[in-house]
Amino acid sequence: MIPVLSFRTWADVIALSLAIILSITLTFLALKRSGDALRGSAVFFLFLGPAVIGFNMAMHTLQVLYGAVEAITNGTFTYDFRFYSLLLIGSVLIYRSVSMLKQGWAKCMFRLQNMTAVYKNVIVVSIISASTIPFTPIGALPVLACIITLISLRFAHKTRNIAPTTFI
């Protein structure tokens, strides 16, 4: 008999697969629209960080809701602060990751010069998720994704070689 695998078993694999597919797609589109001004690998990692956060938090939220539906059908559901906070942290981090993806796209399209908004998003995501590390080690994942995003921001654009001028 083939064992039946539940949603909880495949949630992480699905989230990572979707994040990689989205990052590859956005990288391809950004490279196509910007011409030769971007580095492909840096742009991929620029999109991968927020995509991993977003899809993992979406799966987290779906798992919390799935558990709530199971508890409702069993008659054991209680709406408490734990349930509320699990949904809230997922929603906030999804919103912040989508915002980071939009800012990354604007950076690739040369529409974002001031990086203050990106840094604020990274700080907020890092603070929120770092506070969960004592409870669960997976809370370090968004912090690591933010570090990857910050590093790739620096290398996304190719530097322009400008010929030195000579003064006579």
C-alpha positions as CSV (number, residue, x, y, z in Angstrom):
1,M,0.0,0.0,0.0
2,I,1.3,3.5,-0.9
3,P,1.5,5.8,2.1
4,V,-0.6,8.9,1.8
5,L,1.4,12.0,2.4
6,S,-0.3,15.0,3.9
7,F,-0.1,18.7,3.1
8,R,2.3,19.2,6.0
9,T,4.8,16.8,4.5
10,W,5.0,18.6,1.1
11,A,4.5,22.2,2.2
12,D,8.2,23.1,2.5
13,V,9.1,21.4,-0.8
14,I,6.3,23.2,-2.6
15,A,7.2,26.6,-1.1
16,L,10.9,26.2,-2.1
17,S,10.0,25.0,-5.6
18,L,7.6,27.9,-6.2
19,A,10.2,30.4,-4.9
20,I,12.8,29.1,-7.3
21,I,10.4,29.1,-10.2
22,L,9.3,32.7,-9.4
23,S,12.9,33.8,-9.0
24,I,13.9,32.3,-12.3
25,T,10.9,33.9,-14.1
26,L,11.5,37.3,-12.6
27,T,15.2,37.1,-13.4
28,F,14.5,36.2,-17.0
29,L,12.1,39.0,-17.4
30,A,14.4,41.6,-15.7
31,L,17.4,40.5,-17.9
32,K,15.2,40.7,-21.0
33,R,13.9,44.2,-20.2
34,S,17.1,45.7,-19.0
35,G,19.4,44.6,-21.7
36,D,23.0,44.0,-20.6
37,A,23.0,46.1,-17.5
38,L,22.3,43.4,-14.9
39,R,24.1,40.4,-13.5
40,G,21.9,37.3,-13.8
41,S,23.0,35.4,-10.7
42,A,22.8,38.5,-8.5
43,V,19.3,39.3,-9.8
44,F,18.2,35.7,-9.2
45,F,19.3,35.9,-5.5
46,L,17.8,39.4,-5.2
47,F,14.4,37.8,-6.0
48,L,15.0,34.5,-4.3
49,G,15.2,36.0,-0.7
50,P,11.8,37.6,-0.7
51,A,10.2,34.8,-2.7
52,V,11.4,32.2,-0.1
53,I,10.0,34.3,2.7
54,G,6.7,34.9,0.9
55,F,6.0,31.3,-0.1
56,N,7.2,29.8,3.2
57,M,4.9,32.2,5.1
58,A,2.1,31.4,2.7
59,M,2.5,27.7,3.4
60,H,2.8,28.5,7.1
61,T,-0.5,30.4,7.0
62,L,-2.2,27.6,5.0
63,Q,-0.9,25.0,7.6
64,V,-2.3,27.1,10.4
65,L,-5.7,27.3,8.6
66,Y,-5.5,23.6,7.8
67,G,-5.0,22.8,11.4
68,A,-7.9,25.1,12.4
69,V,-10.2,23.3,9.9
70,E,-9.2,19.9,11.3
71,A,-9.8,21.2,14.9
72,I,-13.2,22.6,13.8
73,T,-14.3,19.3,12.3
74,N,-13.1,17.5,15.5
75,G,-14.9,20.0,17.7
76,T,-11.7,21.1,19.5
77,F,-11.1,24.5,18.0
78,T,-10.4,27.4,20.2
79,Y,-9.8,30.9,18.9
80,D,-6.9,32.2,21.1
81,F,-4.0,34.5,20.9
82,R,-1.7,31.8,19.6
83,F,-3.9,31.1,16.6
84,Y,-4.3,34.9,16.0
85,S,-0.5,35.6,16.3
86,L,0.4,32.7,13.9
87,L,-1.9,34.1,11.3
88,L,-0.7,37.7,11.9
89,I,3.0,36.9,11.6
90,G,2.3,35.0,8.4
91,S,0.3,37.9,6.9
92,V,2.8,40.6,7.9
93,L,5.7,38.7,6.4
94,I,3.9,37.9,3.2
95,Y,3.1,41.6,2.8
96,R,6.7,42.6,3.5
97,S,8.1,40.0,1.1
98,V,5.8,41.1,-1.7
99,S,6.9,44.7,-1.0
100,M,10.5,43.6,-1.2
101,L,9.9,41.8,-4.5
102,K,8.4,45.0,-5.9
103,Q,11.3,47.0,-4.7
104,G,13.7,44.5,-6.2
105,W,11.9,44.8,-9.5
106,A,12.1,48.6,-9.4
107,K,15.8,48.4,-8.6
108,C,16.3,46.1,-11.7
109,M,14.4,48.5,-13.9
110,F,16.4,51.5,-12.6
111,R,13.4,53.2,-11.0
112,L,14.6,52.9,-7.4
113,Q,17.5,55.1,-6.5
114,N,16.9,55.5,-2.8
115,M,17.3,52.2,-1.0
116,T,15.8,53.4,2.3
117,A,12.5,51.6,1.7
118,V,14.4,48.3,1.0
119,Y,16.5,48.7,4.2
120,K,13.4,49.4,6.2
121,N,11.7,46.3,4.9
122,V,14.7,44.2,5.6
123,I,15.0,45.5,9.2
124,V,11.3,44.9,9.9
125,V,11.4,41.4,8.5
126,S,14.6,40.6,10.4
127,I,13.3,42.0,13.7
128,I,10.0,40.1,13.4
129,S,11.5,36.8,12.5
130,A,14.6,37.0,14.7
131,S,12.3,37.3,17.7
132,T,10.9,33.8,16.9
133,I,14.4,32.1,16.8
134,P,14.3,31.1,20.5
135,F,11.0,29.3,19.9
136,T,11.8,27.7,16.6
137,P,15.1,27.6,14.7
138,I,13.3,28.0,11.3
139,G,12.7,31.6,12.4
140,A,16.3,32.3,11.1
141,L,15.2,31.6,7.5
142,P,13.8,35.0,6.8
143,V,16.8,36.7,8.4
144,L,19.1,34.6,6.2
145,A,17.0,35.4,3.1
146,C,17.2,39.2,4.0
147,I,21.0,38.9,4.2
148,I,21.1,37.2,0.8
149,T,18.9,40.0,-0.6
150,L,21.1,42.7,0.8
151,I,24.3,41.2,-0.6
152,S,22.7,40.7,-4.0
153,L,21.5,44.3,-4.1
154,R,25.1,45.4,-4.2
155,F,26.0,43.2,-7.2
156,A,22.8,43.3,-9.3
157,H,23.9,46.1,-11.6
158,K,27.0,45.8,-13.7
159,T,29.5,48.6,-13.2
160,R,30.1,50.8,-16.2
161,N,33.6,51.1,-17.5
162,I,34.2,54.8,-18.2
163,A,37.3,55.6,-20.0
164,P,39.6,58.0,-18.1
165,T,39.9,61.4,-19.5
166,T,43.2,63.1,-19.9
167,F,43.6,66.8,-19.2
168,I,46.2,68.7,-21.2
